[in-house]
């Protein structure tokens, strides 16, 4: 039982990490485009 909970928690954390990384990449691209348009 505990093993299954730990596996699901690990998968959940990995999903959250992927989401955060995707948001960070999008924010970086958005900032880059904003700088390009500003120039």
TALINPE-V899271 format. One record per residue. SS is DSSP state (2 for helix, 1 for strand, 0 for the rest). Layout:
# TALINPE-V899271
SS, SS
This chain:
# TALINPE-V899271
0, 2, 2, 2, 2, 2, 2, 2, 2, 2, 2, 2, 2, 2, 2, 2, 2, 2, 2, 2, 2, 2, 2, 2, 2, 2, 2, 2, 2, 2, 2, 2, 2, 2, 2, 2, 2, 2, 0
